[in-house]
Amino acid sequence: YTTISEAATSGDVVDMLHDFYDGCASAVWDRDGIVNKFIGDAVLAIFNFPIMREDHVRQAVIAALDIQQRCSQRKRLVVGGASVGVGIGIHTGPASIGEVGMAYKDFTIIGSVVNTASRIQGAAKAGEVLVSKEVYELVADLFPNSESRVCQLKGIEQPLTLYHLMSRSEAAGGHK
């Protein structure tokens, strides 16, 4: 994203971000999640709030794979001949949701689960959906042959085992 935004016109970058945000938001909303924030070229999505679902982790994973599929098909995510690669990180656990701040109120989600998800996303390469062990345990039946790797993530004391989830066509050796 940074390289493209340096080389492209601001109008092209804005068009690309509109397309990216729309695709991400649609995929999240289709699975009963909400988009909490757009942060530069990142999206913070929440599942299991306000719509509570027992299968919210599965829904988050399906949304992530959908986002990857949508991004691979979007022409606007190619600027100046270079495409924007999307890495997605997913973690699950308890968090606090509500307004933060006194003079300026911001509705957001906070907690170690959010920080960990952000770090997992940072470790994801373009085209990857990386998930924590806690997430993988809940979706392993859908992705029995997922590759794992141990990563030391910034600010997290212990290394984490992360799993790369692939769509069926990727797992079969096809293109996204």
OpenMM code with the backbone's topology and positions (N, CA, C; nanometers):
from openmm import Vec3, app, unit

residues = "TYR THR THR ILE SER GLU ALA ALA THR SER GLY ASP VAL VAL ASP MET LEU HIS ASP PHE TYR ASP GLY CYS ALA SER ALA VAL TRP ASP ARG ASP GLY ILE VAL ASN LYS PHE ILE GLY ASP ALA VAL LEU ALA ILE PHE ASN PHE PRO ILE MET ARG GLU ASP HIS VAL ARG GLN ALA VAL ILE ALA ALA LEU ASP ILE GLN GLN ARG CYS SER GLN ARG LYS ARG LEU VAL VAL GLY GLY ALA SER VAL GLY VAL GLY ILE GLY ILE HIS THR GLY PRO ALA SER ILE GLY GLU VAL GLY MET ALA TYR LYS ASP PHE THR ILE ILE GLY SER VAL VAL ASN THR ALA SER ARG ILE GLN GLY ALA ALA LYS ALA GLY GLU VAL LEU VAL SER LYS GLU VAL TYR GLU LEU VAL ALA ASP LEU PHE PRO ASN SER GLU SER ARG VAL CYS GLN LEU LYS GLY ILE GLU GLN PRO LEU THR LEU TYR HIS LEU MET SER ARG SER GLU ALA ALA GLY GLY HIS LYS".split()
positions = [
    Vec3(0.0819, -0.1197, 0.0000),
    Vec3(0.0000, 0.0000, 0.0000),
    Vec3(0.0861, 0.1259, 0.0000),
    Vec3(0.1863, 0.1300, 0.0866),
    Vec3(0.2701, 0.2492, 0.0959),
    Vec3(0.3403, 0.2769, -0.0355),
    Vec3(0.3972, 0.1754, -0.0973),
    Vec3(0.4668, 0.1926, -0.2248),
    Vec3(0.3711, 0.2443, -0.3318),
    Vec3(0.2530, 0.1861, -0.3373),
    Vec3(0.1547, 0.2284, -0.4371),
    Vec3(0.1094, 0.3712, -0.4103),
    Vec3(0.0846, 0.4057, -0.2847),
    Vec3(0.0363, 0.5404, -0.2547),
    Vec3(0.1416, 0.6465, -0.2840),
    Vec3(0.2683, 0.6072, -0.2794),
    Vec3(0.3754, 0.7011, -0.3149),
    Vec3(0.3810, 0.7243, -0.4657),
    Vec3(0.3488, 0.6230, -0.5433),
    Vec3(0.3626, 0.6307, -0.6887),
    Vec3(0.2340, 0.6726, -0.7597),
    Vec3(0.1188, 0.6525, -0.6959),
    Vec3(-0.0095, 0.6797, -0.7605),
    Vec3(-0.0595, 0.8201, -0.7271),
    Vec3(-0.1569, 0.8632, -0.8040),
    Vec3(-0.2204, 0.9912, -0.7715),
    Vec3(-0.3102, 0.9713, -0.6499),
    Vec3(-0.3361, 1.0785, -0.5792),
    Vec3(-0.4225, 1.0665, -0.4610),
    Vec3(-0.5620, 1.0204, -0.5018),
    Vec3(-0.6090, 1.0620, -0.6199),
    Vec3(-0.7396, 1.0167, -0.6682),
    Vec3(-0.7441, 0.8670, -0.6902),
    Vec3(-0.6369, 0.8112, -0.7468),
    Vec3(-0.6302, 0.6661, -0.7671),
    Vec3(-0.6285, 0.5914, -0.6346),
    Vec3(-0.5568, 0.6456, -0.5377),
    Vec3(-0.5504, 0.5819, -0.4054),
    Vec3(-0.6873, 0.5870, -0.3387),
    Vec3(-0.7547, 0.7009, -0.3479),
    Vec3(-0.8885, 0.7131, -0.2893),
    Vec3(-0.9849, 0.6152, -0.3554),
    Vec3(-0.9814, 0.6047, -0.4886),
    Vec3(-1.0671, 0.5090, -0.5585),
    Vec3(-1.0385, 0.3664, -0.5130),
    Vec3(-0.9101, 0.3333, -0.4995),
    Vec3(-0.8712, 0.2002, -0.4556),
    Vec3(-0.9231, 0.1729, -0.3144),
    Vec3(-0.9077, 0.2699, -0.2231),
    Vec3(-0.9538, 0.2516, -0.0858),
    Vec3(-1.1055, 0.2385, -0.0794),
    Vec3(-1.1778, 0.3177, -0.1585),
    Vec3(-1.3238, 0.3040, -0.1618),
    Vec3(-1.3614, 0.1610, -0.1998),
    Vec3(-1.2998, 0.1091, -0.3030),
    Vec3(-1.3296, -0.0252, -0.3506),
    Vec3(-1.2921, -0.1301, -0.2459),
    Vec3(-1.1758, -0.1122, -0.1868),
    Vec3(-1.1289, -0.2049, -0.0835),
    Vec3(-1.2235, -0.2035, 0.0370),
    Vec3(-1.2554, -0.0860, 0.0870),
    Vec3(-1.3440, -0.0750, 0.2032),
    Vec3(-1.4818, -0.1343, 0.1743),
    Vec3(-1.5360, -0.1049, 0.0549),
    Vec3(-1.6674, -0.1576, 0.0192),
    Vec3(-1.6669, -0.3101, 0.0156),
    Vec3(-1.5635, -0.3676, -0.0437),
    Vec3(-1.5546, -0.5135, -0.0503),
    Vec3(-1.5410, -0.5766, 0.0866),
    Vec3(-1.4579, -0.5177, 0.1705),
    Vec3(-1.4398, -0.5703, 0.3061),
    Vec3(-1.5683, -0.5583, 0.3867),
    Vec3(-1.6298, -0.4404, 0.3824),
    Vec3(-1.7511, -0.4172, 0.4604),
    Vec3(-1.8622, -0.5127, 0.4184),
    Vec3(-1.8799, -0.5327, 0.2898),
    Vec3(-1.9845, -0.6232, 0.2418),
    Vec3(-1.9611, -0.7658, 0.2906),
    Vec3(-1.8384, -0.8115, 0.2822),
    Vec3(-1.8063, -0.9474, 0.3263),
    Vec3(-1.8306, -0.9635, 0.4767),
    Vec3(-1.7945, -0.8630, 0.5545),
    Vec3(-1.8145, -0.8677, 0.6999),
    Vec3(-1.9631, -0.8647, 0.7329),
    Vec3(-2.0365, -0.7717, 0.6745),
    Vec3(-2.1800, -0.7597, 0.7033),
    Vec3(-2.2577, -0.8822, 0.6584),
    Vec3(-2.2157, -0.9446, 0.5480),
    Vec3(-2.2827, -1.0656, 0.5005),
    Vec3(-2.2742, -1.1790, 0.6022),
    Vec3(-2.1793, -1.1721, 0.6932),
    Vec3(-2.1575, -1.2775, 0.7933),
    Vec3(-2.1914, -1.2291, 0.9348),
    Vec3(-2.2731, -1.1248, 0.9452),
    Vec3(-2.3210, -1.0698, 1.0726),
    Vec3(-2.2117, -1.0076, 1.1581),
    Vec3(-2.1043, -0.9619, 1.0951),
    Vec3(-2.0030, -0.8852, 1.1663),
    Vec3(-2.0283, -0.7369, 1.1444),
    Vec3(-1.9514, -0.6549, 1.2129),
    Vec3(-1.9584, -0.5108, 1.1902),
    Vec3(-1.8177, -0.4583, 1.1662),
    Vec3(-1.8096, -0.3553, 1.0855),
    Vec3(-1.6828, -0.2868, 1.0661),
    Vec3(-1.6773, -0.1789, 1.1716),
    Vec3(-1.5803, -0.1892, 1.2619),
    Vec3(-1.5658, -0.0900, 1.3674),
    Vec3(-1.4874, 0.0310, 1.3193),
    Vec3(-1.3824, 0.0074, 1.2414),
    Vec3(-1.2973, 0.1175, 1.1963),
    Vec3(-1.2282, 0.0840, 1.0653),
    Vec3(-1.2067, 0.1894, 0.9884),
    Vec3(-1.1138, 0.1859, 0.8775),
    Vec3(-0.9939, 0.2655, 0.9257),
    Vec3(-0.8769, 0.2049, 0.9247),
    Vec3(-0.7561, 0.2690, 0.9761),
    Vec3(-0.6531, 0.2681, 0.8636),
    Vec3(-0.6486, 0.3772, 0.7885),
    Vec3(-0.5582, 0.3799, 0.6737),
    Vec3(-0.5961, 0.2729, 0.5755),
    Vec3(-0.5097, 0.1737, 0.5575),
    Vec3(-0.5391, 0.0636, 0.4666),
    Vec3(-0.5796, -0.0624, 0.5428),
    Vec3(-0.6264, -0.0457, 0.6658),
    Vec3(-0.6670, -0.1596, 0.7486),
    Vec3(-0.8142, -0.1479, 0.7875),
    Vec3(-0.8733, -0.2625, 0.8181),
    Vec3(-1.0121, -0.2689, 0.8605),
    Vec3(-1.0175, -0.3457, 0.9918),
    Vec3(-1.0857, -0.2890, 1.0914),
    Vec3(-1.1084, -0.3583, 1.2181),
    Vec3(-1.2534, -0.4030, 1.2195),
    Vec3(-1.2746, -0.5338, 1.2149),
    Vec3(-1.4092, -0.5912, 1.2144),
    Vec3(-1.4324, -0.6683, 1.3436),
    Vec3(-1.5566, -0.6677, 1.3867),
    Vec3(-1.5958, -0.7356, 1.5098),
    Vec3(-1.7064, -0.8354, 1.4770),
    Vec3(-1.6931, -0.9551, 1.5297),
    Vec3(-1.7984, -1.0556, 1.5169),
    Vec3(-1.8462, -1.0921, 1.6564),
    Vec3(-1.9711, -1.1332, 1.6671),
    Vec3(-2.0360, -1.1692, 1.7931),
    Vec3(-2.0791, -1.0454, 1.8708),
    Vec3(-2.0938, -0.9336, 1.8021),
    Vec3(-2.1467, -0.8105, 1.8593),
    Vec3(-2.1937, -0.7217, 1.7457),
    Vec3(-2.3066, -0.6644, 1.7483),
    Vec3(-2.4146, -0.6822, 1.8453),
    Vec3(-2.4957, -0.8088, 1.8221),
    Vec3(-2.4781, -0.8714, 1.7054),
    Vec3(-2.5487, -0.9969, 1.6794),
    Vec3(-2.4657, -1.1108, 1.7364),
    Vec3(-2.5218, -1.1779, 1.8351),
    Vec3(-2.4510, -1.2877, 1.9007),
    Vec3(-2.4764, -1.4166, 1.8212),
    Vec3(-2.3678, -1.4845, 1.7874),
    Vec3(-2.3756, -1.6106, 1.7136),
    Vec3(-2.2759, -1.7079, 1.7735),
    Vec3(-2.3205, -1.8288, 1.7968),
    Vec3(-2.2278, -1.9299, 1.8470),
    Vec3(-2.1169, -1.9594, 1.7471),
    Vec3(-2.1479, -1.9448, 1.6192),
    Vec3(-2.0501, -1.9753, 1.5146),
    Vec3(-1.9792, -1.8497, 1.4641),
    Vec3(-1.9654, -1.7481, 1.5483),
    Vec3(-1.9058, -1.6213, 1.5046),
    Vec3(-1.7624, -1.6363, 1.4540),
    Vec3(-1.6873, -1.7294, 1.5092),
    Vec3(-1.5498, -1.7490, 1.4622),
    Vec3(-1.5514, -1.8036, 1.3194),
    Vec3(-1.6373, -1.9002, 1.2929),
    Vec3(-1.6501, -1.9531, 1.1569),
    Vec3(-1.6926, -1.8424, 1.0607),
    Vec3(-1.7847, -1.7597, 1.1050),
    Vec3(-1.8316, -1.6508, 1.0198),
    Vec3(-1.7187, -1.5527, 0.9890),
    Vec3(-1.6355, -1.5239, 1.0869),
    Vec3(-1.5216, -1.4341, 1.0658),
    Vec3(-1.4244, -1.4942, 0.9640),
    Vec3(-1.4000, -1.6229, 0.9748),
    Vec3(-1.3083, -1.6909, 0.8818),
    Vec3(-1.3665, -1.6922, 0.7407),
    Vec3(-1.4947, -1.7223, 0.7291),
    Vec3(-1.5584, -1.7235, 0.5964),
    Vec3(-1.5544, -1.5831, 0.5360),
    Vec3(-1.5786, -1.4809, 0.6180),
    Vec3(-1.5701, -1.3422, 0.5696),
    Vec3(-1.4289, -1.3106, 0.5215),
    Vec3(-1.3286, -1.3565, 0.5943),
    Vec3(-1.1893, -1.3311, 0.5558),
    Vec3(-1.1569, -1.3940, 0.4216),
    Vec3(-1.1988, -1.5170, 0.4010),
    Vec3(-1.1753, -1.5829, 0.2718),
    Vec3(-1.2521, -1.5126, 0.1605),
    Vec3(-1.3709, -1.4640, 0.1928),
    Vec3(-1.4495, -1.3891, 0.0962),
    Vec3(-1.3778, -1.2589, 0.0595),
    Vec3(-1.3219, -1.1917, 0.1583),
    Vec3(-1.2464, -1.0690, 0.1323),
    Vec3(-1.1298, -1.0982, 0.0387),
    Vec3(-1.0569, -1.2041, 0.0647),
    Vec3(-0.9444, -1.2395, -0.0225),
    Vec3(-0.9928, -1.2656, -0.1649),
    Vec3(-1.1044, -1.3358, -0.1773),
    Vec3(-1.1601, -1.3647, -0.3106),
    Vec3(-1.2015, -1.2358, -0.3798),
    Vec3(-1.2714, -1.1487, -0.3087),
    Vec3(-1.3170, -1.0219, -0.3670),
    Vec3(-1.1980, -0.9357, -0.4079),
    Vec3(-1.0962, -0.9308, -0.3237),
    Vec3(-0.9790, -0.8485, -0.3551),
    Vec3(-0.9060, -0.8997, -0.4779),
    Vec3(-0.9008, -1.0311, -0.4944),
    Vec3(-0.8308, -1.0865, -0.6108),
    Vec3(-0.9051, -1.0566, -0.7409),
    Vec3(-1.0339, -1.0255, -0.7309),
    Vec3(-1.1143, -0.9993, -0.8499),
    Vec3(-1.1329, -0.8500, -0.8780),
    Vec3(-1.0882, -0.7644, -0.7890),
    Vec3(-1.1139, -0.6213, -0.8044),
    Vec3(-1.0050, -0.5534, -0.8872),
    Vec3(-1.0468, -0.4936, -0.9953),
    Vec3(-0.9532, -0.4236, -1.0827),
    Vec3(-0.9008, -0.2964, -1.0186),
    Vec3(-0.9797, -0.2334, -0.9345),
    Vec3(-0.9364, -0.1079, -0.8729),
    Vec3(-0.8281, -0.1285, -0.7677),
    Vec3(-0.8056, -0.2521, -0.7270),
    Vec3(-0.6988, -0.2776, -0.6311),
    Vec3(-0.5653, -0.2938, -0.7024),
    Vec3(-0.5643, -0.2605, -0.8303),
    Vec3(-0.4412, -0.2555, -0.9085),
    Vec3(-0.4212, -0.1097, -0.9472),
    Vec3(-0.3113, -0.0516, -0.9030),
    Vec3(-0.2822, 0.0886, -0.9310),
    Vec3(-0.1438, 0.0962, -0.9939),
    Vec3(-0.1354, 0.1571, -1.1095),
    Vec3(-0.0060, 0.1705, -1.1769),
    Vec3(0.0585, 0.0378, -1.2073),
    Vec3(-0.0218, -0.0657, -1.2338),
    Vec3(0.0322, -0.1972, -1.2664),
    Vec3(0.0660, -0.2835, -1.1458),
    Vec3(0.0609, -0.2256, -1.0258),
    Vec3(0.0905, -0.3021, -0.9038),
    Vec3(-0.0395, -0.3284, -0.8282),
    Vec3(-0.0555, -0.4509, -0.7789),
    Vec3(-0.1769, -0.4828, -0.7043),
    Vec3(-0.1501, -0.4732, -0.5549),
    Vec3(-0.2558, -0.4413, -0.4836),
    Vec3(-0.2481, -0.4321, -0.3388),
    Vec3(-0.2756, -0.5710, -0.2830),
    Vec3(-0.1837, -0.6232, -0.2053),
    Vec3(-0.2029, -0.7526, -0.1421),
    Vec3(-0.2628, -0.7338, -0.0046),
    Vec3(-0.3533, -0.8211, 0.0311),
    Vec3(-0.4233, -0.8097, 0.1583),
    Vec3(-0.3856, -0.9271, 0.2464),
    Vec3(-0.3374, -0.8976, 0.3663),
    Vec3(-0.3109, -0.9985, 0.4677),
    Vec3(-0.4127, -0.9827, 0.5782),
    Vec3(-0.4704, -1.0941, 0.6234),
    Vec3(-0.5760, -1.0898, 0.7247),
    Vec3(-0.5331, -1.1710, 0.8451),
    Vec3(-0.5577, -1.1162, 0.9653),
    Vec3(-0.5296, -1.1851, 1.0903),
    Vec3(-0.6557, -1.1956, 1.1736),
    Vec3(-0.6781, -1.3136, 1.2316),
    Vec3(-0.7983, -1.3353, 1.3134),
    Vec3(-0.7587, -1.3999, 1.4450),
    Vec3(-0.8162, -1.3463, 1.5523),
    Vec3(-0.7993, -1.4017, 1.6866),
    Vec3(-0.9346, -1.3937, 1.7551),
    Vec3(-0.9551, -1.4704, 1.8580),
    Vec3(-1.0812, -1.4693, 1.9312),
    Vec3(-1.0554, -1.4679, 2.0804),
    Vec3(-1.1469, -1.4071, 2.1524),
    Vec3(-1.1364, -1.4013, 2.2978),
    Vec3(-1.2180, -1.2858, 2.3523),
    Vec3(-1.2185, -1.2712, 2.4836),
    Vec3(-1.2969, -1.1631, 2.5446),
    Vec3(-1.2334, -1.0263, 2.5193),
    Vec3(-1.3193, -0.9266, 2.5065),
    Vec3(-1.2741, -0.7894, 2.4839),
    Vec3(-1.3771, -0.6943, 2.5433),
    Vec3(-1.3394, -0.5694, 2.5554),
    Vec3(-1.4315, -0.4653, 2.6015),
    Vec3(-1.4764, -0.3840, 2.4809),
    Vec3(-1.6067, -0.3612, 2.4733),
    Vec3(-1.6636, -0.2842, 2.3637),
    Vec3(-1.7430, -0.1692, 2.4228),
    Vec3(-1.7165, -0.0501, 2.3723),
    Vec3(-1.7921, 0.0652, 2.4193),
    Vec3(-1.7224, 0.1940, 2.3853),
    Vec3(-1.7711, 0.3020, 2.4450),
    Vec3(-1.7116, 0.4330, 2.4202),
    Vec3(-1.5888, 0.4523, 2.5065),
    Vec3(-1.4870, 0.5097, 2.4459),
    Vec3(-1.3621, 0.5403, 2.5150),
    Vec3(-1.3359, 0.6886, 2.4952),
    Vec3(-1.2904, 0.7553, 2.5984),
    Vec3(-1.2560, 0.8969, 2.5891),
    Vec3(-1.3558, 0.9840, 2.6622),
    Vec3(-1.3097, 1.1028, 2.6967),
    Vec3(-1.3963, 1.1974, 2.7668),
    Vec3(-1.4369, 1.3129, 2.6743),
    Vec3(-1.3406, 1.3871, 2.6244),
    Vec3(-1.3712, 1.5017, 2.5383),
    Vec3(-1.4176, 1.4545, 2.4004),
    Vec3(-1.3588, 1.3472, 2.3529),
    Vec3(-1.3949, 1.2907, 2.2237),
    Vec3(-1.4278, 1.1445, 2.2464),
    Vec3(-1.5512, 1.1071, 2.2243),
    Vec3(-1.5937, 0.9688, 2.2441),
    Vec3(-1.5692, 0.8878, 2.1183),
    Vec3(-1.5108, 0.7713, 2.1357),
    Vec3(-1.4853, 0.6810, 2.0247),
    Vec3(-1.5410, 0.5451, 2.0613),
    Vec3(-1.6342, 0.4935, 1.9811),
    Vec3(-1.6882, 0.3601, 2.0043),
    Vec3(-1.5906, 0.2605, 1.9453),
    Vec3(-1.5376, 0.1727, 2.0279),
    Vec3(-1.4363, 0.0802, 1.9792),
    Vec3(-1.4317, -0.0464, 2.0640),
    Vec3(-1.3477, -0.1365, 2.0228),
    Vec3(-1.3216, -0.2610, 2.0956),
    Vec3(-1.1757, -0.2582, 2.1400),
    Vec3(-1.1516, -0.2936, 2.2636),
    Vec3(-1.0144, -0.2938, 2.3145),
    Vec3(-0.9885, -0.4206, 2.3947),
    Vec3(-0.8617, -0.4503, 2.4104),
    Vec3(-0.8197, -0.5654, 2.4885),
    Vec3(-0.7072, -0.6393, 2.4188),
    Vec3(-0.6509, -0.7345, 2.4890),
    Vec3(-0.5373, -0.8081, 2.4329),
    Vec3(-0.5762, -0.8851, 2.3073),
    Vec3(-0.7022, -0.9268, 2.2963),
    Vec3(-0.7460, -0.9994, 2.1766),
    Vec3(-0.7328, -0.9108, 2.0522),
    Vec3(-0.7612, -0.7813, 2.0677),
    Vec3(-0.7503, -0.6880, 1.9551),
    Vec3(-0.6035, -0.6680, 1.9178),
    Vec3(-0.5195, -0.6506, 2.0192),
    Vec3(-0.3763, -0.6339, 1.9934),
    Vec3(-0.3177, -0.7573, 1.9264),
    Vec3(-0.3565, -0.8737, 1.9746),
    Vec3(-0.3050, -0.9978, 1.9161),
    Vec3(-0.3520, -1.0130, 1.7716),
    Vec3(-0.4785, -0.9849, 1.7451),
    Vec3(-0.5289, -0.9929, 1.6068),
    Vec3(-0.4524, -0.8978, 1.5159),
    Vec3(-0.4242, -0.7787, 1.5652),
    Vec3(-0.3483, -0.6815, 1.4865),
    Vec3(-0.2079, -0.7319, 1.4558),
    Vec3(-0.1442, -0.7926, 1.5525),
    Vec3(-0.0094, -0.8467, 1.5313),
    Vec3(-0.0115, -0.9649, 1.4356),
    Vec3(-0.1159, -1.0483, 1.4454),
    Vec3(-0.1290, -1.1603, 1.3521),
    Vec3(-0.1475, -1.1064, 1.2108),
    Vec3(-0.2298, -1.0037, 1.1975),
    Vec3(-0.2495, -0.9421, 1.0665),
    Vec3(-0.1171, -0.8897, 1.0129),
    Vec3(-0.0370, -0.8301, 1.0995),
    Vec3(0.0929, -0.7784, 1.0573),
    Vec3(0.1875, -0.8879, 1.0088),
    Vec3(0.1681, -1.0089, 1.0584),
    Vec3(0.2521, -1.1221, 1.0179),
    Vec3(0.2009, -1.1895, 0.8904),
    Vec3(0.0757, -1.1601, 0.8533),
    Vec3(0.0160, -1.2220, 0.7349),
    Vec3(0.0746, -1.1614, 0.6088),
    Vec3(0.1128, -1.2482, 0.5181),
    Vec3(0.1627, -1.2026, 0.3876),
    Vec3(0.0434, -1.1717, 0.2977),
    Vec3(0.0701, -1.1019, 0.1894),
    Vec3(-0.0353, -1.0707, 0.0932),
    Vec3(-0.1035, -1.1994, 0.0487),
    Vec3(-0.2343, -1.2007, 0.0543),
    Vec3(-0.3112, -1.3173, 0.0137),
    Vec3(-0.3363, -1.4189, 0.1238),
    Vec3(-0.2775, -1.3987, 0.2410),
    Vec3(-0.2935, -1.4958, 0.3498),
    Vec3(-0.4056, -1.4570, 0.4457),
    Vec3(-0.4685, -1.5608, 0.4990),
    Vec3(-0.5547, -1.5485, 0.6159),
    Vec3(-0.4842, -1.6283, 0.7240),
    Vec3(-0.4299, -1.5569, 0.8232),
    Vec3(-0.3612, -1.6205, 0.9357),
    Vec3(-0.4505, -1.6149, 1.0579),
    Vec3(-0.4566, -1.7252, 1.1304),
    Vec3(-0.5400, -1.7302, 1.2507),
    Vec3(-0.4607, -1.7879, 1.3670),
    Vec3(-0.5038, -1.7507, 1.4858),
    Vec3(-0.4418, -1.8031, 1.6071),
    Vec3(-0.4842, -1.9477, 1.6289),
    Vec3(-0.4172, -2.0130, 1.7198),
    Vec3(-0.4503, -2.1517, 1.7550),
    Vec3(-0.5934, -2.1607, 1.8067),
    Vec3(-0.6356, -2.0591, 1.8841),
    Vec3(-0.7717, -2.0581, 1.9391),
    Vec3(-0.8762, -2.0563, 1.8279),
    Vec3(-0.8495, -1.9810, 1.7228),
    Vec3(-0.9406, -1.9769, 1.6086),
    Vec3(-0.9331, -2.1083, 1.5326),
    Vec3(-0.8117, -2.1554, 1.5071),
    Vec3(-0.7957, -2.2769, 1.4278),
    Vec3(-0.8674, -2.3959, 1.4907),
    Vec3(-0.8623, -2.4064, 1.6211),
    Vec3(-0.9293, -2.5184, 1.6889),
    Vec3(-1.0795, -2.5205, 1.6602),
    Vec3(-1.1375, -2.4035, 1.6314),
    Vec3(-1.2812, -2.3950, 1.6053),
    Vec3(-1.3175, -2.4133, 1.4582),
    Vec3(-1.2171, -2.4119, 1.3705),
    Vec3(-1.2440, -2.4268, 1.2269),
    Vec3(-1.1577, -2.5348, 1.1623),
    Vec3(-1.0861, -2.6107, 1.2414),
    Vec3(-0.9935, -2.7116, 1.1876),
    Vec3(-1.0638, -2.8115, 1.0966),
    Vec3(-1.1901, -2.8421, 1.1248),
    Vec3(-1.2632, -2.9364, 1.0406),
    Vec3(-1.2825, -2.8825, 0.8979),
    Vec3(-1.2827, -2.7514, 0.8824),
    Vec3(-1.2962, -2.6911, 0.7495),
    Vec3(-1.1621, -2.6809, 0.6767),
    Vec3(-1.0528, -2.6830, 0.7525),
    Vec3(-0.9182, -2.6626, 0.6971),
    Vec3(-0.8210, -2.7645, 0.7574),
    Vec3(-0.8441, -2.8936, 0.7335),
    Vec3(-0.7641, -2.9959, 0.8018),
    Vec3(-0.6167, -2.9975, 0.7641),
    Vec3(-0.5802, -2.9427, 0.6508),
    Vec3(-0.4409, -2.9485, 0.6060),
    Vec3(-0.3704, -2.8138, 0.6125),
    Vec3(-0.4156, -2.7272, 0.7001),
    Vec3(-0.3556, -2.5943, 0.7093),
    Vec3(-0.2126, -2.6027, 0.7594),
    Vec3(-0.1294, -2.5194, 0.6992),
    Vec3(0.0094, -2.5103, 0.7432),
    Vec3(0.0158, -2.4234, 0.8680),
    Vec3(0.1032, -2.4620, 0.9598),
    Vec3(0.1229, -2.3797, 1.0796),
    Vec3(0.2655, -2.3280, 1.0812),
    Vec3(0.2841, -2.2187, 1.1501),
    Vec3(0.4176, -2.1658, 1.1728),
    Vec3(0.4185, -2.0937, 1.3067),
    Vec3(0.5316, -2.0978, 1.3690),
    Vec3(0.5486, -2.0305, 1.4970),
    Vec3(0.6067, -1.8928, 1.4699),
    Vec3(0.5421, -1.7909, 1.5270),
    Vec3(0.5853, -1.6528, 1.5050),
    Vec3(0.6039, -1.5819, 1.6377),
    Vec3(0.7088, -1.5049, 1.6445),
    Vec3(0.7287, -1.4145, 1.7577),
    Vec3(0.6724, -1.2804, 1.7147),
    Vec3(0.5649, -1.2386, 1.7776),
    Vec3(0.4974, -1.1159, 1.7386),
    Vec3(0.5352, -1.0016, 1.8312),
    Vec3(0.5518, -0.8850, 1.7731),
    Vec3(0.5926, -0.7662, 1.8471),
    Vec3(0.4988, -0.7409, 1.9660),
    Vec3(0.5586, -0.7242, 2.0829),
    Vec3(0.4825, -0.6922, 2.2024),
    Vec3(0.4163, -0.8104, 2.2706),
    Vec3(0.4291, -0.9293, 2.2142),
    Vec3(0.3692, -1.0493, 2.2742),
    Vec3(0.4828, -1.1389, 2.3203),
    Vec3(0.4844, -1.1667, 2.4497),
    Vec3(0.5984, -1.2334, 2.5118),
    Vec3(0.6285, -1.3712, 2.4541),
    Vec3(0.5264, -1.4555, 2.4457),
    Vec3(0.5467, -1.5931, 2.3998),
    Vec3(0.5210, -1.6042, 2.2495),
    Vec3(0.5999, -1.6859, 2.1797),
    Vec3(0.5711, -1.7096, 2.0375),
    Vec3(0.4325, -1.7728, 2.0222),
    Vec3(0.3664, -1.7445, 1.9115),
    Vec3(0.2341, -1.8004, 1.8851),
    Vec3(0.2400, -1.8925, 1.7640),
    Vec3(0.1621, -1.9990, 1.7695),
    Vec3(0.1451, -2.0850, 1.6536),
    Vec3(0.0286, -2.0296, 1.5743),
    Vec3(0.0563, -1.9964, 1.4481),
    Vec3(-0.0442, -1.9402, 1.3596),
    Vec3(-0.0700, -2.0376, 1.2461),
    Vec3(-0.1917, -2.0341, 1.1943),
    Vec3(-0.2315, -2.1251, 1.0880),
    Vec3(-0.2732, -2.0452, 0.9654),
    Vec3(-0.2232, -2.0880, 0.8500),
    Vec3(-0.2578, -2.0248, 0.7226),
    Vec3(-0.3757, -2.1008, 0.6647),
    Vec3(-0.4913, -2.0339, 0.6576),
    Vec3(-0.6107, -2.0961, 0.6031),
    Vec3(-0.6188, -2.0665, 0.4544),
    Vec3(-0.6531, -2.1679, 0.3788),
    Vec3(-0.6638, -2.1513, 0.2345),
    Vec3(-0.8033, -2.1898, 0.1890),
    Vec3(-0.8509, -2.1209, 0.0854),
    Vec3(-0.9780, -2.1588, 0.0244),
    Vec3(-0.9607, -2.2957, -0.0401),
    Vec3(-1.0720, -2.3580, -0.0732),
    Vec3(-1.0642, -2.4903, -0.1361),
    Vec3(-0.9862, -2.4863, -0.2671),
    Vec3(-1.0044, -2.3786, -0.3460),
    Vec3(-0.9336, -2.3735, -0.4736),
    Vec3(-0.7844, -2.3544, -0.4521),
    Vec3(-0.7454, -2.2776, -0.3489),
    Vec3(-0.6022, -2.2621, -0.3182),
    Vec3(-0.5439, -2.3942, -0.2723),
    Vec3(-0.6159, -2.4625, -0.1831),
    Vec3(-0.5685, -2.5893, -0.1286),
    Vec3(-0.5520, -2.6933, -0.2385),
    Vec3(-0.6343, -2.6820, -0.3428),
    Vec3(-0.6279, -2.7765, -0.4545),
    Vec3(-0.5214, -2.7365, -0.5562),
    Vec3(-0.4528, -2.6251, -0.5293),
    Vec3(-0.3466, -2.5819, -0.6181),
    Vec3(-0.3902, -2.4805, -0.7211),
    Vec3(-0.5151, -2.4343, -0.7096),
    Vec3(-0.5662, -2.3353, -0.8043),
    Vec3(-0.5305, -2.1948, -0.7608),
    Vec3(-0.5710, -2.0987, -0.8390),
    Vec3(-0.5474, -1.9582, -0.8074),
    Vec3(-0.6643, -1.9043, -0.7292),
    Vec3(-0.6349, -1.7997, -0.6518),
    Vec3(-0.7410, -1.7356, -0.5764),
    Vec3(-0.8334, -1.6630, -0.6708),
] * unit.nanometer
topology = app.Topology()
chain = topology.addChain("A")
for resn in residues:
    res = topology.addResidue(resn, chain)
    for name in ("N", "CA", "C"):
        topology.addAtom(name, app.Element.getBySymbol(name[0]), res)
